């Protein structure tokens, strides 16, 4: 089983209130494995439909390439 080593912000916002995470934006979505085959497709679909995405990745190198590809 792979382990998430980093999280990249593609676009997001959140805050903590009363010990719980309270999203400010209901359009914020976390995608584990954002640079993989399925994860990258999910990220692209979410972004094209107006969602903000935070992605969990195991390789910052792949994440950088993916972000550059999405822009």
MISE-684992 format. One record per residue (C-alpha): residue in three letters; residue number from 1; x, y, z. Coordinates in steps of 0.5 Angstrom, whole numbers, plus 500, padded with zeros to 3 digits. Layout:
residues N
kolmar:banu:px:py:pz
Ala:NUM:X:Y:Z
...
This chain:
residues 71
kolmar:banu:px:py:pz
Unk:1:500:500:500
Unk:2:503:507:498
Unk:3:503:512:503
Unk:4:502:520:502
Unk:5:508:524:503
Unk:6:506:531:501
Unk:7:499:535:499
Unk:8:499:540:494
Unk:9:494:546:493
Unk:10:491:546:487
Unk:11:486:551:489
Unk:12:483:551:496
Unk:13:481:554:503
Unk:14:479:552:510
Unk:15:479:554:517
Unk:16:479:551:524
Unk:17:473:552:528
Unk:18:472:549:535
Unk:19:477:543:534
Unk:20:473:541:527
Unk:21:475:543:520
Unk:22:470:547:517
Unk:23:470:548:510
Unk:24:469:555:507
Unk:25:467:553:500
Unk:26:463:547:499
Unk:27:466:546:492
Unk:28:473:544:496
Unk:29:475:537:494
Unk:30:481:533:497
Unk:31:483:527:492
Unk:32:488:522:494
Unk:33:493:520:489
Unk:34:492:526:485
Unk:35:497:525:480
Unk:36:495:517:478
Unk:37:491:515:472
Unk:38:485:515:476
Unk:39:486:521:480
Unk:40:489:526:475
Unk:41:482:525:471
Unk:42:478:526:477
Unk:43:482:532:478
Unk:44:481:535:471
Unk:45:474:533:471
Unk:46:473:537:478
Unk:47:477:543:476
Unk:48:473:543:469
Unk:49:466:543:473
Unk:50:468:549:477
Unk:51:471:545:484
Unk:52:477:547:488
Unk:53:482:541:489
Unk:54:487:539:494
Unk:55:491:533:492
Unk:56:495:528:496
Unk:57:501:526:492
Unk:58:507:521:493
Unk:59:512:525:489
Unk:60:513:532:488
Unk:61:516:532:482
Unk:62:510:528:479
Unk:63:506:534:482
Unk:64:510:539:479
Unk:65:509:536:472
Unk:66:501:535:473
Unk:67:500:542:476
Unk:68:504:545:470
Unk:69:500:541:465
Unk:70:493:543:468
Unk:71:495:550:467
